[in-house]
Amino acid sequence: MIEKALDFLFGCRHAHYSFPVTIRGRKRRPQAAALTGTYVVCLDCGKEFAYDWQQMKVITSPERHREQMAELAKHAA
């Protein structure tokens, strides 16, 4: 809990990202790429984030992303 408070006050704002990276084949994927297969890296601190090519957005909350994808699938069906 204190770690989250300190990170909120003094942590990285993640303002600079790398270009999205997609790993193909059977290579080991980073945890950030497990959700969509694509990820970006904060150039300031090195943290990896999942990236959605369809929405062209960084995914900060995997739970929220899953809910949005389920809702889109429901509307498409």
Secondary structure, DSSP 8 states (H G I E B T S, - for coil): -HHHHHHHHHS-----B---EE--TTS---GGGGTTSEEEEBTTT--EEEEETTTTEEES-HHHHHHHHHHHHHHH-
